[in-house]
């Protein structure tokens, strides 16, 4: 593992390796870019096969957060953290409180939130050790589970994609193939079914599939989802599902979902373009959760959060316009939009150097009501 060589390539500002033997903590925090503000990104807990795999993941994800915040118009940088461990068996109060102390030692340069393998209860323990934590329970002034907001933001991306592809935003008139009906995917199913839309679903968890079927969705096999004759493909599970093996099977007109890193590589994004399939870049579409927790800095307000998430429609639409203007694929247009904003703001100020964040009305007591 040549960390310095890796960082020179990825242009990350800081990587922190966190270890506490007594708590069983092995974690990595990565800050990619703080030009726009403090780095905000979720905490993921996953049974990585190696430390190198964990490092690769946190570097990739933190870079994605830089671009997501930039495209969303937020004054935040990009960061991410991962805990190496099985979320089904390795969680403990000591583990998360030890992690929270590492977060606090960074003096506000990195702010964490929940991600894959983590829930609000886990974040409560982190919150006991640091104020640099968002997405906590509402009793602490937080916003709670971000899944409904991510799904709502994804719906705005779908609307923008339908308008661009069909010149029509009537969601219920089209069909959708949703790969993954976990927290975000299930919320998206609910939103789509409320419009009367035809929805196909698949997931590794039979109970999640059944819950979606109970809402009127149609279940298909894990691999069969790529062959569904639907208008819109919505990846909402793990990444790299759009690859050389799956793309030739697509009958979809649009790809617009909440999963991170949907493209196995950039060439796959260009291949979608060549096949006439409109791709809504994932980090622009799934920014709703990030937008939602960002409001906690000034005192959380749900109505304001929902208004902010409606702007995803306009940011996705702008990406499509840049792609047409510059004659480039949409994934490249999204990157260009983010990089131009970072470069512009970078001329105005130095990178964020860190300071302790204190949020209004937040009580870190475990007995807060």
N, C-alpha and C positions, 0 to 999 in steps of 0.2 A: 504494500500500500504506500505509494509515493504521494503523500498528501500535498506537498508544496508544488509538485509538478502538476497535479490535478487542478489545484486552485489557480495556477497560472493560466491554465486552459479555459476554465469556467468563469474566471474573473470574479469570484466570490470575495467579499470583503473580510469575512471572518468565519471560522469553523471552531466550535467548542465541543470537545469530547467530555462527557459527564459520566463519572463513575462513583458509585457508593456501594462498597462490598456488603455492608450490613443490610442495606435496603434491596440489594440485588439489582441496582440500577446500572444499566449500560445505555447511554443515550448520546445522540449527536444533535447539535444545534447549528444551523447554517444560515448566515446572513449573506444574501446575494448582492443587494444594492439598496442603499439608504438615501439616495439622492432626493427622493420625493418626501421622505420622512422615516420614522422608525419602522423597522421590518416587522410585519405582521404575517403570521402563517400558522396553521394548525399543528397540533401534536398528533403524530401517528404512532400506534403501537402494533408491531408486526413481528412474527417469528422469522426474521431474516436468516437465510442459510449461512451468512458470513457477515463480518463487519464491513467488508468491502461492498457487499450488496446494500447494506444499510447506508453507507456513505454515498454510494451512487444515487440511491433513491432520494436522500435528503438534499443533495446538490441539485438534482433534476427538479424536484418539487419547489425548492426555494426560488430557483430561477423563474419558474412558472408563476410564482406569486408576484415577483417584480413586474412581470408583464400584465398580469391580471389587474393589479392595483393601478397601473399606469393607464390601461385602456378604460378602466372603470372611472377614471377621473378622481381618484382618491389621493390624498396627501400621505401616502404610505409607501414604504419600501417592501422588498420581498424577503421573506425568511421562512424557515420550516424547521421542525424538529421531529426526531423519531426515537422511540424507545424500542430496544431489541427485546422481544419477549412475546409470549402468547397471551393475547388479551383474555382468553377464556380461563387461563389458569394462573397467570403470573402477576395479577394486579394486587396491590396492597396500599394501605394508607401511607406506609413508610416510603414506598416507591415513588408515589406522586408528590409527597411533601419534599423528599430529597431532590426531585426534579425541580420543584418550585423554587427551591433555594438557589439552584444554579441559574434559573431565569432571573431571580431577583438580583443576583450578583452582576448581571449585565447592565443594570441601571437604566433600563428603558430602551436599550438599542433593539431588543427583540421582545415582542408581545405574542403570547401564545393563545391558542384556542383549540377546540376539539376537532379531530379528524378521524380517519378510519381507525377502528379499534378502541376509541375513546368516547365516553359519554359525559353528560353533565355531572354525574356523581363523582367521576374521576377528577373533573376540573375543580370541584369543590375543595379537594385536598390540595391541589396546586395553588388555589386561590388563598388558602390559609397561610401560604408562605410568601406570596407576592401579589402586588396590585397589577402587575403587567400580564394580565390574563383577562380575556374577554370571552363572551359566550357562556358565562356562569349563570346560575339560577337567578330568576327574576327577583327573589328576595334580597339579593345583593346589588340590585340595580342592573343586572345583566339581561340578556335577551333570550337565554335558554337555548333549546335545540335549534340549530340553524337550518335543519333540513327543509322545513316548509318554505323558508325564504329562498333557499337555493332553487327549489322546485318552481316557485313563483317567478323568479328571475329567468329560469329556463323557459318558462312559458312565454315570456316577453321575447326571448330569442327566437322561439318558434314562430311567433307572430311576425317578426321582422323577416324571417326566412320565407314564410308563406307569401308575404307581400312582394318580396323581391322575385321569387320564382314564379308565382301564379297571379301576381297583382290582386291578391285577395287574402284577407286576414281571418276569414271565418274558420276558426279552429275545428269546429265540429263537423265540417264538411270533408275532412281529410282523415287518413288512417295513420296509425303510429305503431312502431315496433320498439318496445322498451326492453332493453337488455339490462336486467338488474332491478329488482323491486325491493331494495333495502329501504333505508329511511327516506332518501331523496326520491328514489324511483317510485315508491308507493305514494308519496305526496303528489308526484307528477301524474300518476294514474288517476288519482282523485280529481285533480284539476281538469284533466282531459275528459274523463268520463262525465264530469259535470256539464260539459258542452255537448254531450251525446256522441262524442267521437268514437270510432272503432279503434280498439287498442289491443295489441298482441303483447304478451309478456313472457319473460323467462327469467329464471334465477336458480342458483344452486340450492336454495332453501325452499323445500316444498310448501312450508307453511306460509312463506311470503307470497308465493305464487297463488296459493288458495285464497289468501286475503284479497289479492287483486282480482281474481276470478269472481269473488263474491261481490265485487263492485261492477261486474259486467265485462271484464277483460277476458280475452281468449288466451289460454296457455299454449305454448309451443315448447319443443325441446331446446336444450341449451345450444346445440349447434344449428338447429333449424331456424333460429331467429334471423340468420343471415340470408335466408332464402324467402322470407316472408314478402309477399307482394303488398307492401305498404308505401305510403307517400313519404313518410318521415322515419328515419332511424334515430333512436334516442339512446345512445350508450350511457348508462348511469351506474356502471360497476367499475371495475379496474380498467387500466389503460391498454393501449396497443391492440385494440380489437379491430382497428381498421388497418389491414395489412395485405400483403401480396396474396395470401390465401383467401381472404374474405371478400375483397373488393370485386373480383370477377363474378361473384354470386349476387351482388346487389341489384335489386330492382328499384331501390329507393330513388326519389328525386332530390331529397334533402337529408343531410346528416346534421342533427342539432340535438346535443345531449349534455348531461351534467358531469360526466366522467372527466377526470383529468387525463391529459396526455393520450388522447384517443388515437392519434396517428402513430403507427409503429415507427415511421420515419417521415421526413419531409417529402420524399418522393411519393409517398402514398397520398399526401395532400394534393400533389400535382396530378396524380393519377385520377383522383376524384374529379378534378377540374376537367381533365381530358375526356372523361366519360359523361360530362354534363351533369354531374351530381353536385349540388350546391352544398358547400361545407361551411357551417357556422363555427368559427374557431372556439374550442372548448373553454379557454380561460376567459373569453368575453361573455360567453353564455352562462357560465356557472359562477359569476361574480356576486350573485345575490347574497350568499352566506357571508362573504367578506364585507360587503356593503352594510349588512345588518349589524354585525358586531362592531364595525367602525364607529357607529353612532353612539356606542357606549361611552366614548371619550368625552362627550358633551352632555351625557345624561340620556338614557335610552327612551325613545319614543317610537312605538310601533307604526303609527300612521306615517311618520316621517320616513321610516325605513321602507315602507311599501312604496311611497312616492319615489324614493331614490332608486328602488329596483326597477321601476318602470323605465328608467333611463337606459337600461340594457337594450331595449328596443332600438333606441337611437344610436348607441355605440355599435351594435351589430350592423345596423343599416349603413353607418358611416364606413365600416370595414368593407362592405360590399361595394360601396361607391369608390373607395380608394383602389380596390382591386380592378374595377372597370377603368378607372382613370389612368392607372399606371400599367395596365395590361399584365397583372400578376395574379397568382392564386390567392385565395382569401387568407390562407394561413400566413402567407408572407405579408399581406396587407395589414393583418392584425399586428404582427411584429413591427412593421414600419410605423404604425400609428403609436404603439407604445414607445418605441425608441425615439421618435421625434419629440414626444412629450417629455421624456426623461432628459434628452439633450437640451431642450429649451429651458426647463426648470433648472438643470444643472448649471447653466450660465448665470443663474440668479443667486445661487447660494451654495455653500459647502455641504458635503454629505452630513447626515444627522450623526452627531457625536455621542448622543445618549444623555438622558436625564431621567430621574425617577418620575413615573406617571402616578398621579393621584386622581381617582375618578370621583365625581360628586356623589355623595349619598351611598357609598358602598361600604358595607360592614363585612369584615373578614371573619367575624366570630362564627364558629361552627354552629352556634345556637341561635343565630339571627333568625328572626321571624318576619 
